[in-house]
Amino acid sequence: MVTRAAQRAARHSAVAVAVAFLAACAGAPGPDGINDPYETTNRSVHDFNRGLDRALVGPAAKGYGNIVPTPVRRAFGNVAATLDLPGDIANNLLQLRLADAAQNTLRLGVNLTAGLGGLMDASTAIGLPGKPTDFGETLHVWGVGEGVYVELPFAGPSTARDAAGIVVDVVLNPVTLAVPRREALAATAISVFSRLGDRDRFSETVESILYDSADSYAQARLLYLQNRRFELGQEGGASADGAEDDGFIDPYEDPYAE
């Protein structure tokens, strides 16, 4: 049986590894705005992720979409979004975005009560949209550069900064830290179902990128960097010809993202 002390030690170690990884992965982007010195390794990981999607994730998402009724899929998505709110609030506070933290806190309260524990998105219905964020954005606010581009096994496109952020968000998730192990596992399962729902909803776009692109790795990398930089309020992102793109909105919500 794993003790609480051992769990805390493991979490601290994971955070230390993430920080060390971030520190080791600096560097400057090339003329095209992309910093990808590990492209050979990244392409190998991309091939693995692509094969995993073809063999497992894509079929599972299609089966999930065909078998599970739309209201149930929507409820899973709503609960998953509600479970993300404590982490969003923590990162809002770390970013000193107090208004966003207050709005997410109010949203959490409304969804847990009027939304029947998050089954319904009552907050959006009354004009109270969420302010989603993550520790990768927190690092950006603190002045940490995005570092090198990396493709993570199972998680997909990322950067050194966002990869470190994913580790911190997972191991220091307020929900999993606050609830018993069984409930934490249930929360993880709900998140997985929600991701499958995303993969099913965006199947045409995902498959056009992964299977119809002349170079799916370069396409996924470009879309991820453009969208992430736009989300973080940067002036522009990488483009195919190296020019700045100051108004890009990615139509593809990454189904691998944490």
Secondary structure, 3 states (H helix, E strand, C coil): CCCHHHHHHHHHHHHHHHHHHHHHCCCCCCCCCCCCCCHHHHHHHHHHHHHHHHHHHHHHHHHHHHHCCHHHHHHHHHHHHHHHHHHHHHHHHHCCCHHHHHHHHHHHHHHHHCCCCCCCCHHHHCCCCCCCCCHHHHHHHCCCCCCCEEEECCCEEEEHHHHHHHHHHHHCCHHHHHCCHHHHHHHHHHHHHHHHHHHHHCHHHHHHHHHCCCCHHHHHHHHHHHHHHHHCCCCCECCCCCCCECCCCCCCCCCCCC
